Amino acid sequence: LQLMDNLFYCNSQGRDQRICLWDLAEGRTAVTDSVFTEHVGFCRCSLLKVAQERWLMAMAARGLEEVQILELPSKTSVCTLKPEVGAKLGMPMCLKLWQLSCGSQPVLLAGYEDGSVVLWNVSMGKVLSQLICHQEPVMSLDFDSEKAKGISGSSEKVLSIWSLNEQQNLQVYKTHELVNAGISDVTIRPDKKILATAGWDHRIRIFGWKKLKPLAVLDYHTATVHCVSFSDHSQPRERLLAAGSKDQRISVWSIYAQT
């Protein structure tokens, strides 16, 4: 689930293989458009605003290892990102579209089933860099474009932190061992001070982003936590963290709102 540009439209992705655009204005809850993904899997789509009322959307494609890039709202296909023959990356598991600045070329970070994180040039449809970060499938990732540093989690007991140099090569920066295995989601707060992870052990963990110092363990849910997301409020006191779990609950937290 992702808000698009304002509070009146949002994107959702379900197990019915549809990505839907919802109109939320004036109390409405109507689906105004949808895209059929042709992919049976758990890979969430990624949105990037590239111009006024124009977005790019990355999603797992029909081909096992492929990622499709669409332009919205036209739903025009921009390209299909296909690994080289024999690469054996497996299915894409998580996606992150981003660009260094407004007007710059969009790029895609994709985590794959073989434990690799791959940086794609979307305009050229080619791989810029590839890094094996995990021994298990990469379940989630996030990227800090200001620090050129990212983080990924997998089904194992390790968070991997990696960096992107000026030559656009991915390099392992450090790793952090967890108490329990399995990270469904990881997200960096917009102010780049803390991050949150969603664990298979039912817990949400908070870390400092600068040194990955453990700060808190939020123990509320009774099943796997599937996703975590920070609000984008500019005022620290208004910042919130939301988490969704298999226990059919969504928890909302005010955490480190003064930092």
Backbone as CSV, one residue per row, in Angstrom:
resi,resn,N_x,N_y,N_z,CA_x,CA_y,CA_z,C_x,C_y,C_z
1,LEU,0.848,-1.185,0.000,0.000,0.000,0.000,0.883,1.234,0.000
2,GLN,0.621,2.178,-0.905,1.455,3.369,-1.002,0.621,4.556,-1.454
3,LEU,0.742,5.675,-0.716,0.058,6.895,-1.128,0.758,7.489,-2.340
4,MET,-0.036,8.067,-3.241,0.520,8.654,-4.449,0.326,10.165,-4.441
5,ASP,1.398,10.890,-4.132,1.452,12.341,-4.268,0.667,13.100,-3.206
6,ASN,-0.456,12.597,-2.776,-1.245,13.271,-1.757,-2.104,12.227,-1.055
7,LEU,-2.993,12.683,-0.193,-3.806,11.766,0.594,-5.046,11.274,-0.150
8,PHE,-5.228,11.646,-1.413,-6.461,11.332,-2.114,-6.351,10.126,-3.049
9,TYR,-5.135,9.668,-3.310,-4.947,8.484,-4.143,-3.932,7.561,-3.500
10,CYS,-4.155,6.267,-3.620,-3.160,5.323,-3.130,-3.135,4.097,-4.021
11,ASN,-2.035,3.405,-3.957,-1.819,2.187,-4.726,-1.839,0.998,-3.775
12,SER,-2.469,-0.093,-4.148,-2.449,-1.305,-3.334,-2.153,-2.504,-4.219
13,GLN,-1.554,-3.519,-3.618,-1.222,-4.744,-4.347,-1.686,-5.931,-3.533
14,GLY,-2.441,-6.829,-4.157,-3.002,-7.961,-3.436,-2.614,-9.302,-4.029
15,ARG,-3.070,-10.363,-3.384,-2.769,-11.717,-3.839,-3.586,-12.109,-5.054
16,ASP,-4.503,-11.214,-5.497,-5.293,-11.480,-6.700,-4.549,-11.077,-7.960
17,GLN,-3.248,-10.770,-7.819,-2.372,-10.392,-8.933,-2.737,-9.042,-9.549
18,ARG,-3.447,-8.209,-8.796,-3.806,-6.881,-9.286,-3.144,-5.798,-8.441
19,ILE,-2.703,-4.740,-9.119,-2.256,-3.516,-8.464,-3.326,-2.474,-8.751
20,CYS,-3.927,-1.919,-7.717,-5.092,-1.042,-7.879,-4.787,0.394,-7.472
21,LEU,-5.382,1.334,-8.206,-5.339,2.743,-7.847,-6.676,3.096,-7.223
22,TRP,-6.627,3.633,-5.987,-7.834,3.955,-5.235,-8.031,5.463,-5.168
23,ASP,-9.284,5.879,-5.310,-9.670,7.280,-5.125,-10.236,7.423,-3.711
24,LEU,-9.539,8.194,-2.867,-9.937,8.358,-1.471,-10.503,9.744,-1.180
25,ALA,-10.659,10.579,-2.203,-11.116,11.953,-1.995,-12.560,11.978,-1.491
26,GLU,-12.827,12.888,-0.561,-14.170,13.141,-0.035,-14.844,11.875,0.469
27,GLY,-14.037,11.016,1.100,-14.592,9.814,1.717,-14.832,8.660,0.763
28,ARG,-14.434,8.801,-0.502,-14.640,7.716,-1.462,-13.629,6.585,-1.218
29,THR,-14.026,5.387,-1.576,-13.115,4.225,-1.528,-13.353,3.412,-2.796
30,ALA,-13.037,4.012,-3.925,-13.319,3.383,-5.214,-12.023,3.087,-5.964
31,VAL,-11.980,1.918,-6.621,-10.860,1.576,-7.480,-11.073,2.257,-8.832
32,THR,-10.161,3.150,-9.223,-10.304,3.884,-10.467,-9.540,3.249,-11.626
33,ASP,-8.543,2.427,-11.315,-7.754,1.770,-12.353,-7.002,0.605,-11.733
34,SER,-6.538,-0.325,-12.553,-5.781,-1.458,-12.034,-4.869,-2.022,-13.115
35,VAL,-3.830,-2.732,-12.661,-2.882,-3.395,-13.551,-2.796,-4.861,-13.133
36,PHE,-2.922,-5.757,-14.088,-2.771,-7.185,-13.807,-1.301,-7.547,-13.945
37,THR,-0.721,-8.181,-12.916,0.726,-8.379,-12.881,1.219,-9.616,-13.624
38,GLU,0.387,-10.622,-13.806,0.792,-11.886,-14.447,1.915,-12.586,-13.688
39,HIS,2.069,-12.263,-12.418,3.140,-12.871,-11.618,2.550,-13.391,-10.317
40,VAL,2.809,-14.651,-10.031,2.366,-15.247,-8.770,3.573,-15.263,-7.828
41,GLY,3.578,-14.390,-6.868,4.717,-14.297,-5.956,4.459,-13.236,-4.907
42,PHE,5.509,-12.925,-4.150,5.363,-12.002,-3.029,6.078,-10.674,-3.273
43,CYS,6.541,-10.436,-4.497,7.319,-9.236,-4.785,6.404,-8.026,-4.903
44,ARG,6.627,-7.038,-4.023,5.826,-5.824,-4.056,6.327,-4.867,-5.141
45,CYS,5.402,-4.129,-5.732,5.778,-3.156,-6.743,6.444,-1.946,-6.083
46,SER,7.107,-1.131,-6.892,7.752,0.088,-6.414,7.357,1.237,-7.315
47,LEU,7.019,2.392,-6.706,6.596,3.571,-7.450,7.621,4.679,-7.334
48,LEU,7.774,5.453,-8.407,8.658,6.616,-8.400,7.990,7.727,-9.193
49,LYS,7.805,8.883,-8.546,7.249,10.032,-9.252,8.359,10.680,-10.077
50,VAL,8.155,10.825,-11.380,9.188,11.381,-12.263,8.781,12.734,-12.841
51,ALA,7.495,13.087,-12.746,7.002,14.381,-13.207,5.620,14.585,-12.600
52,GLN,5.058,15.769,-12.796,3.729,16.039,-12.272,2.718,15.069,-12.872
53,GLU,2.041,14.341,-12.003,1.042,13.345,-12.399,1.609,12.289,-13.346
54,ARG,2.886,11.944,-13.141,3.508,10.888,-13.942,4.430,10.072,-13.049
55,TRP,4.249,8.748,-13.077,5.028,7.848,-12.248,5.617,6.723,-13.090
56,LEU,6.661,6.124,-12.558,7.137,4.846,-13.046,6.796,3.791,-12.003
57,MET,6.429,2.610,-12.455,6.137,1.509,-11.543,6.935,0.290,-11.974
58,ALA,7.686,-0.286,-11.040,8.414,-1.526,-11.279,7.639,-2.671,-10.624
59,MET,7.506,-3.772,-11.346,6.803,-4.930,-10.788,7.373,-6.203,-11.397
60,ALA,7.251,-7.293,-10.657,7.683,-8.587,-11.176,6.858,-8.939,-12.408
61,ALA,7.539,-9.413,-13.444,6.868,-9.685,-14.713,6.499,-11.159,-14.842
62,ARG,5.920,-11.493,-15.988,5.477,-12.872,-16.221,6.657,-13.837,-16.273
63,GLY,7.759,-13.401,-16.902,8.962,-14.223,-16.940,9.544,-14.379,-15.546
64,LEU,10.030,-15.538,-15.230,10.440,-15.880,-13.864,11.416,-14.877,-13.257
65,GLU,12.426,-14.440,-14.011,13.465,-13.564,-13.477,13.290,-12.108,-13.909
66,GLU,12.204,-11.779,-14.578,12.057,-10.472,-15.218,11.334,-9.453,-14.344
67,VAL,11.669,-8.182,-14.567,10.997,-7.050,-13.930,10.477,-6.131,-15.024
68,GLN,9.212,-5.757,-14.935,8.621,-4.868,-15.929,8.503,-3.461,-15.355
69,ILE,8.818,-2.452,-16.183,8.680,-1.050,-15.801,7.548,-0.447,-16.626
70,LEU,6.540,0.099,-15.958,5.411,0.751,-16.617,5.401,2.232,-16.298
71,GLU,4.861,3.017,-17.221,4.604,4.424,-16.963,3.135,4.579,-16.589
72,LEU,2.882,5.322,-15.519,1.509,5.576,-15.081,1.199,7.060,-15.221
73,PRO,-0.065,7.415,-15.513,-1.240,6.537,-15.546,-1.510,5.857,-16.899
74,SER,-0.649,6.061,-17.892,-0.920,5.507,-19.222,-0.788,3.986,-19.279
75,LYS,-0.063,3.402,-18.329,0.224,1.965,-18.281,1.041,1.497,-19.496
76,THR,1.810,2.441,-20.057,2.684,2.122,-21.179,3.925,1.387,-20.672
77,SER,4.308,0.321,-21.362,5.501,-0.419,-20.975,6.753,0.361,-21.371
78,VAL,7.607,0.633,-20.396,8.863,1.341,-20.648,9.940,0.349,-21.072
79,CYS,10.063,-0.738,-20.312,11.037,-1.765,-20.642,10.787,-2.995,-19.774
80,THR,11.414,-4.083,-20.132,11.431,-5.288,-19.313,12.890,-5.617,-19.013
81,LEU,13.220,-5.686,-17.744,14.601,-5.934,-17.324,14.826,-7.442,-17.217
82,LYS,15.700,-7.950,-18.088,15.957,-9.387,-18.161,17.430,-9.661,-17.848
83,PRO,17.705,-10.477,-16.828,19.104,-10.853,-16.561,19.706,-11.605,-17.737
84,GLU,21.024,-11.599,-17.813,21.713,-12.322,-18.882,21.421,-13.818,-18.789
85,VAL,21.468,-14.461,-19.918,21.239,-15.913,-19.954,22.284,-16.618,-19.083
86,GLY,21.806,-17.483,-18.201,22.716,-18.213,-17.314,23.003,-17.514,-16.008
87,ALA,22.397,-16.332,-15.777,22.658,-15.587,-14.533,22.123,-16.310,-13.297
88,LYS,20.999,-16.999,-13.455,20.400,-17.807,-12.388,20.160,-17.001,-11.106
89,LEU,19.536,-15.825,-11.262,19.209,-14.986,-10.105,17.968,-15.480,-9.375
90,GLY,17.120,-16.202,-10.096,15.846,-16.599,-9.521,14.840,-15.466,-9.629
91,MET,13.745,-15.577,-8.907,12.685,-14.572,-8.968,13.108,-13.272,-8.283
92,PRO,12.639,-12.121,-8.788,12.808,-10.881,-8.024,11.917,-10.932,-6.783
93,MET,12.474,-10.577,-5.628,11.749,-10.668,-4.362,11.350,-9.298,-3.806
94,CYS,12.135,-8.249,-4.145,11.845,-6.905,-3.649,12.445,-5.889,-4.608
95,LEU,11.809,-4.708,-4.718,12.180,-3.707,-5.707,12.194,-2.319,-5.079
96,LYS,13.107,-1.465,-5.577,13.184,-0.077,-5.104,13.621,0.824,-6.257
97,LEU,12.672,1.598,-6.815,12.985,2.602,-7.821,13.454,3.875,-7.149
98,TRP,14.459,4.542,-7.717,14.906,5.815,-7.153,15.701,6.585,-8.197
99,GLN,15.956,7.837,-7.916,16.809,8.671,-8.755,17.547,9.656,-7.854
100,LEU,18.759,10.009,-8.253,19.593,10.879,-7.434,18.983,12.261,-7.271
101,SER,18.391,12.791,-8.330,17.781,14.109,-8.284,16.690,14.177,-9.329
102,CYS,15.845,15.198,-9.214,14.753,15.364,-10.166,15.329,15.561,-11.573
103,GLY,14.874,14.748,-12.498,15.368,14.852,-13.862,16.487,13.895,-14.196
104,SER,17.105,13.279,-13.183,18.182,12.322,-13.440,17.605,10.977,-13.878
105,GLN,18.458,10.121,-14.416,18.010,8.829,-14.925,17.514,7.936,-13.778
106,PRO,16.327,7.353,-13.909,15.853,6.444,-12.865,16.635,5.138,-12.866
107,VAL,16.850,4.597,-11.685,17.520,3.308,-11.536,16.680,2.422,-10.618
108,LEU,16.933,1.144,-10.686,16.178,0.182,-9.892,17.135,-0.701,-9.121
109,LEU,16.881,-0.841,-7.825,17.554,-1.843,-7.004,16.592,-3.015,-6.845
110,ALA,17.067,-4.209,-7.158,16.229,-5.400,-7.066,16.934,-6.480,-6.264
111,GLY,16.208,-7.066,-5.320,16.720,-8.189,-4.557,16.167,-9.487,-5.130
112,TYR,17.034,-10.491,-5.282,16.637,-11.718,-5.963,16.688,-12.944,-5.047
113,GLU,16.141,-14.010,-5.591,16.002,-15.270,-4.869,17.346,-15.887,-4.499
114,ASP,18.392,-15.603,-5.276,19.705,-16.201,-5.005,20.512,-15.417,-3.972
115,GLY,19.937,-14.333,-3.402,20.637,-13.531,-2.404,21.341,-12.318,-2.968
116,SER,21.183,-12.063,-4.272,21.847,-10.932,-4.921,20.999,-9.665,-4.863
117,VAL,21.695,-8.529,-4.790,21.092,-7.216,-5.018,21.678,-6.696,-6.325
118,VAL,20.813,-6.285,-7.241,21.242,-5.846,-8.572,20.787,-4.408,-8.805
119,LEU,21.693,-3.590,-9.323,21.383,-2.216,-9.706,21.185,-2.158,-11.214
120,TRP,19.984,-1.721,-11.636,19.631,-1.645,-13.055,19.542,-0.196,-13.512
121,ASN,20.040,0.085,-14.724,19.759,1.335,-15.409,18.450,1.131,-16.166
122,VAL,17.402,1.823,-15.729,16.080,1.594,-16.310,16.017,2.064,-17.753
123,SER,16.612,3.216,-18.058,16.543,3.773,-19.416,17.239,2.878,-20.425
124,MET,18.365,2.290,-20.025,19.138,1.453,-20.940,18.784,-0.028,-20.816
125,GLY,18.092,-0.387,-19.728,17.702,-1.780,-19.533,18.858,-2.720,-19.293
126,LYS,19.905,-2.211,-18.617,21.071,-3.066,-18.396,21.524,-3.020,-16.935
127,VAL,22.251,-4.054,-16.538,22.776,-4.152,-15.179,23.989,-3.248,-15.029
128,LEU,23.980,-2.425,-13.970,25.134,-1.582,-13.654,26.051,-2.248,-12.639
129,SER,25.464,-2.991,-11.712,26.264,-3.653,-10.683,25.450,-4.776,-10.054
130,GLN,26.151,-5.787,-9.553,25.506,-6.908,-8.884,26.340,-7.322,-7.691
131,LEU,25.673,-7.621,-6.578,26.370,-7.961,-5.338,25.609,-9.064,-4.617
132,ILE,26.304,-10.129,-4.237,25.675,-11.167,-3.416,25.744,-10.723,-1.958
133,CYS,24.579,-10.411,-1.392,24.499,-9.881,-0.027,24.068,-10.925,0.991
134,HIS,23.390,-11.966,0.542,22.815,-12.959,1.453,22.975,-14.364,0.873
135,GLN,22.898,-15.342,1.759,22.917,-16.733,1.340,21.509,-17.258,1.077
136,GLU,20.530,-16.476,1.445,19.124,-16.825,1.244,18.462,-15.716,0.415
137,PRO,17.222,-15.916,-0.048,16.533,-14.893,-0.843,16.454,-13.541,-0.122
138,VAL,16.646,-12.476,-0.887,16.542,-11.111,-0.345,15.057,-10.767,-0.243
139,MET,14.550,-10.633,0.975,13.128,-10.404,1.180,12.752,-8.925,1.140
140,SER,13.701,-8.054,1.454,13.388,-6.623,1.527,14.663,-5.809,1.417
141,LEU,14.507,-4.562,0.959,15.644,-3.648,0.911,15.149,-2.212,0.912
142,ASP,16.035,-1.306,1.320,15.770,0.125,1.231,17.096,0.813,0.939
143,PHE,17.007,2.057,0.445,18.216,2.752,0.009,18.166,4.212,0.409
144,ASP,19.286,4.704,0.910,19.464,6.105,1.275,20.299,6.760,0.180
145,SER,19.646,7.506,-0.704,20.357,8.094,-1.842,21.304,9.209,-1.418
146,GLU,21.050,9.850,-0.264,21.929,10.917,0.213,23.284,10.363,0.646
147,LYS,23.265,9.227,1.311,24.502,8.596,1.779,25.012,7.525,0.809
148,ALA,24.244,7.266,-0.269,24.591,6.211,-1.231,24.827,4.891,-0.505
149,LYS,23.904,4.575,0.409,24.040,3.385,1.244,22.679,2.720,1.381
150,GLY,22.668,1.386,1.329,21.414,0.660,1.433,21.488,-0.456,2.444
151,ILE,20.333,-1.067,2.692,20.238,-2.162,3.662,19.267,-3.198,3.122
152,SER,19.545,-4.463,3.404,18.664,-5.539,2.951,18.536,-6.605,4.034
153,GLY,17.394,-7.272,4.011,17.130,-8.375,4.923,16.686,-9.597,4.153
154,SER,16.844,-10.754,4.771,16.509,-12.002,4.087,15.854,-12.962,5.065
155,SER,15.770,-14.218,4.663,15.203,-15.229,5.545,16.227,-15.736,6.564
156,GLU,17.466,-15.242,6.478,18.497,-15.633,7.437,18.585,-14.618,8.579
157,LYS,19.568,-14.773,9.452,19.697,-13.937,10.656,20.666,-12.770,10.458
158,VAL,20.670,-12.186,9.264,21.655,-11.140,8.959,20.997,-9.973,8.228
159,LEU,21.310,-8.758,8.682,21.045,-7.556,7.905,22.335,-7.198,7.177
160,SER,22.233,-6.915,5.901,23.410,-6.545,5.111,23.331,-5.075,4.742
161,ILE,24.397,-4.338,5.032,24.477,-2.927,4.666,25.499,-2.801,3.550
162,TRP,25.137,-2.126,2.485,25.998,-2.023,1.316,26.004,-0.582,0.819
163,SER,27.050,-0.267,0.076,27.210,1.106,-0.412,27.336,1.111,-1.927
164,LEU,27.137,2.287,-2.512,27.243,2.474,-3.949,28.281,3.563,-4.202
165,ASN,29.378,3.203,-4.877,30.433,4.186,-5.095,30.162,5.030,-6.342
166,GLU,31.071,5.943,-6.651,30.868,6.867,-7.769,30.860,6.155,-9.113
167,GLN,31.465,4.980,-9.166,31.458,4.172,-10.403,30.213,3.295,-10.507
168,GLN,29.290,3.506,-9.555,28.031,2.764,-9.486,28.249,1.273,-9.279
169,ASN,29.241,0.957,-8.456,29.489,-0.417,-8.048,28.968,-0.632,-6.632
170,LEU,28.232,-1.693,-6.422,27.748,-2.048,-5.090,28.838,-2.767,-4.314
171,GLN,29.001,-2.409,-3.033,30.010,-3.025,-2.177,29.417,-3.281,-0.799
172,VAL,29.747,-4.422,-0.197,29.293,-4.705,1.158,29.998,-3.766,2.128
173,TYR,29.215,-3.072,2.926,29.742,-2.115,3.899,29.936,-2.786,5.259
174,LYS,28.912,-3.469,5.740,28.996,-4.225,6.985,27.775,-5.125,7.079
175,THR,27.798,-6.047,8.022,26.640,-6.898,8.296,26.306,-6.832,9.783
176,HIS,25.070,-7.125,10.092,24.625,-7.121,11.491,23.834,-8.399,11.741
177,GLU,24.274,-9.183,12.712,23.595,-10.441,13.020,22.420,-10.194,13.947
178,LEU,21.311,-10.849,13.622,20.077,-10.711,14.390,19.906,-11.880,15.357
179,VAL,19.005,-11.699,16.306,18.708,-12.752,17.268,17.938,-13.884,16.601
180,ASN,16.938,-13.522,15.793,16.090,-14.516,15.134,16.101,-14.308,13.618
181,ALA,15.889,-15.379,12.893,15.928,-15.323,11.432,14.641,-14.760,10.855
182,GLY,14.758,-14.168,9.671,13.586,-13.763,8.903,13.219,-12.302,9.019
183,ILE,13.463,-11.540,7.930,13.070,-10.143,7.866,12.135,-9.961,6.670
184,SER,10.889,-9.608,6.945,9.910,-9.413,5.877,10.068,-8.063,5.194
185,ASP,10.451,-7.054,5.971,10.511,-5.705,5.427,11.519,-4.883,6.225
186,VAL,12.120,-3.914,5.559,13.025,-2.971,6.212,12.793,-1.607,5.581
187,THR,12.730,-0.569,6.399,12.495,0.772,5.871,13.250,1.809,6.687
188,ILE,13.850,2.769,5.984,14.583,3.862,6.607,13.640,5.056,6.749
189,ARG,13.610,5.677,7.928,12.742,6.837,8.116,13.188,7.970,7.193
190,PRO,12.265,8.781,6.688,12.631,9.844,5.738,13.722,10.795,6.207
191,ASP,13.862,10.997,7.529,14.926,11.896,8.015,16.277,11.194,8.111
192,LYS,16.312,9.911,7.761,17.553,9.124,7.685,18.241,8.943,9.049
193,LYS,17.475,8.971,10.135,18.068,8.811,11.465,17.870,7.422,12.045
194,ILE,16.722,6.808,11.772,16.460,5.464,12.290,15.851,4.610,11.182
195,LEU,15.836,3.288,11.416,15.175,2.366,10.492,14.408,1.338,11.304
196,ALA,13.464,0.689,10.641,12.653,-0.340,11.294,12.676,-1.609,10.455
197,THR,12.636,-2.752,11.129,12.533,-4.035,10.446,11.282,-4.772,10.907
198,ALA,10.700,-5.540,9.997,9.544,-6.382,10.308,10.022,-7.822,10.368
199,GLY,9.832,-8.474,11.505,10.410,-9.791,11.722,9.428,-10.946,11.669
200,TRP,9.952,-12.085,11.237,9.162,-13.305,11.298,8.921,-13.741,12.745
201,ASP,9.700,-13.194,13.676,9.549,-13.535,15.096,8.478,-12.689,15.780
202,HIS,7.634,-12.016,14.985,6.498,-11.215,15.450,6.919,-9.838,15.971
203,ARG,8.183,-9.479,15.868,8.668,-8.243,16.479,9.097,-7.209,15.435
204,ILE,8.967,-5.959,15.843,9.483,-4.832,15.074,10.739,-4.361,15.798
205,ARG,11.826,-4.192,15.058,13.066,-3.723,15.673,13.469,-2.376,15.089
206,ILE,13.939,-1.502,15.977,14.359,-0.157,15.598,15.869,-0.048,15.766
207,PHE,16.537,0.501,14.746,17.984,0.684,14.763,18.326,2.125,14.407
208,GLY,19.455,2.595,14.897,19.997,3.846,14.407,20.605,3.600,13.031
209,TRP,20.342,4.474,12.077,20.797,4.229,10.716,22.296,4.481,10.562
210,LYS,22.860,5.420,11.316,24.269,5.775,11.144,25.196,4.607,11.480
211,LYS,24.977,3.952,12.615,25.862,2.874,13.051,25.144,1.542,13.228
212,LEU,23.868,1.506,12.880,23.020,0.327,13.045,22.979,-0.140,14.502
213,LYS,22.929,0.817,15.409,22.835,0.504,16.836,21.405,0.096,17.176
214,PRO,21.202,-1.080,17.804,19.847,-1.471,18.218,19.289,-0.488,19.244
215,LEU,18.077,0.001,19.003,17.469,1.002,19.884,16.246,0.488,20.624
216,ALA,15.433,-0.344,19.962,14.194,-0.793,20.611,13.671,-2.053,19.929
217,VAL,12.932,-2.855,20.702,12.199,-4.008,20.184,10.733,-3.800,20.544
218,LEU,9.862,-3.738,19.538,8.435,-3.504,19.754,7.712,-4.844,19.682
219,ASP,7.236,-5.291,20.823,6.635,-6.623,20.963,5.130,-6.476,21.179
220,TYR,4.374,-6.553,20.104,2.915,-6.413,20.187,2.191,-7.496,19.393
221,HIS,2.696,-7.797,18.206,1.997,-8.714,17.308,2.188,-10.170,17.720
222,THR,1.254,-11.006,17.303,1.274,-12.428,17.670,1.579,-13.331,16.477
223,ALA,1.955,-12.737,15.365,2.324,-13.498,14.165,3.345,-12.670,13.382
224,THR,3.825,-13.233,12.283,4.828,-12.571,11.450,4.410,-11.144,11.115
225,VAL,5.338,-10.211,11.287,5.105,-8.835,10.854,5.518,-8.745,9.386
226,HIS,4.582,-8.381,8.527,4.830,-8.398,7.087,5.444,-7.100,6.559
227,CYS,5.071,-5.959,7.143,5.510,-4.693,6.561,5.595,-3.603,7.623
228,VAL,6.478,-2.650,7.379,6.630,-1.474,8.234,6.762,-0.246,7.344
229,SER,6.225,0.886,7.812,6.286,2.102,7.020,6.237,3.323,7.933
230,PHE,7.117,4.290,7.665,7.135,5.547,8.406,6.299,6.592,7.673
231,SER,5.637,7.453,8.440,4.967,8.604,7.837,6.015,9.616,7.401
232,ASP,5.624,10.508,6.495,6.577,11.491,5.969,6.350,12.886,6.549
233,HIS,5.795,12.960,7.758,5.591,14.270,8.391,6.917,14.995,8.575
234,SER,6.940,16.284,8.307,8.163,17.074,8.491,8.385,17.435,9.957
235,GLN,7.310,17.546,10.716,7.421,17.857,12.138,7.725,16.578,12.928
236,PRO,8.815,16.561,13.702,9.204,15.333,14.429,8.095,14.746,15.293
237,ARG,7.328,15.585,15.970,6.302,15.078,16.886,5.166,14.357,16.159
238,GLU,5.032,14.613,14.876,3.938,14.009,14.116,4.337,12.691,13.453
239,ARG,5.624,12.343,13.508,6.101,11.145,12.818,5.571,9.872,13.467
240,LEU,5.099,8.975,12.630,4.541,7.715,13.110,5.145,6.543,12.338
241,LEU,5.072,5.377,12.957,5.474,4.120,12.333,4.265,3.194,12.328
242,ALA,3.951,2.630,11.177,2.855,1.664,11.074,3.422,0.306,10.691
243,ALA,2.812,-0.750,11.244,3.248,-2.115,10.939,2.026,-2.989,10.709
244,GLY,2.117,-3.865,9.703,1.040,-4.803,9.416,1.505,-6.227,9.633
245,SER,0.630,-7.058,10.195,1.022,-8.406,10.591,0.040,-9.462,10.079
246,LYS,0.515,-10.696,10.059,-0.328,-11.835,9.706,-1.451,-12.035,10.714
247,ASP,-1.309,-11.441,11.909,-2.358,-11.567,12.926,-3.565,-10.674,12.642
248,GLN,-3.584,-10.046,11.456,-4.680,-9.203,10.977,-4.795,-7.888,11.747
249,ARG,-3.694,-7.480,12.354,-3.670,-6.201,13.059,-2.675,-5.251,12.395
250,ILE,-2.997,-3.968,12.442,-2.072,-2.904,12.063,-1.780,-2.092,13.319
251,SER,-0.524,-2.005,13.675,-0.146,-1.223,14.853,0.473,0.095,14.404
252,VAL,0.209,1.151,15.168,0.740,2.477,14.873,1.508,2.960,16.097
253,TRP,2.738,3.421,15.872,3.645,3.770,16.960,4.187,5.186,16.805
254,SER,4.323,5.855,17.931,5.101,7.094,17.981,6.427,6.717,18.629
255,ILE,7.490,6.697,17.826,8.763,6.156,18.294,9.902,7.083,17.897
256,TYR,10.703,7.494,18.879,11.828,8.413,18.649,11.391,9.616,17.821
257,ALA,10.254,10.199,18.236,9.684,11.323,17.499,10.415,12.635,17.760
258,GLN,11.273,12.669,18.778,11.994,13.896,19.102,13.385,13.933,18.509
259,THR,13.796,12.860,17.811,15.169,12.788,17.307,15.217,13.036,15.815
